[in-house]
Amino acid sequence: MTAYAMIVTALLLGAFVLLAGLYGLFYTLAMLYRRAYLKPAGFACYALHFGVMLVIVTATPLGPWWKALIVASCLVYFVIPPVTWRYLVRLHQEENVHDRKRAKHVARPVAGLRGGS
């Protein structure tokens, strides 16, 4: 690999990671703040991410295993934000249910102590 090819490949890989992160960021912001206009921005970042993946696979001197890893990670990156978001929502819903049960359980003895004094 020439020095020029190494620099170009490194820049493409940096763009690959940056665009994946922007896709996740925009998706998360869209879900968190319920802003529908942010979701297309996330999907646009993913489309660019996919395009960068195609350039990496077709135009860089990386070995076949590295290219396969890039393709696989590009496909997996698409599902990470929605799956993570669903998990976090479910986790916090369960946490809220447990907190409410614990608050009711703790509130009874405290109220009884205050009433008895």
Secondary structure by P-SEA (a helix, b strand, c coil): ccaaaaaaaaaaaaaaaaaaaaaaaaaaaaaaaccaaaaaaaaaaaaaaaaaaaaaaccccccaaaaaaaaaaaaaaaaaaaaaaaaaaaaaaaaaaaaaaaaaaaaaaaaaaaaac
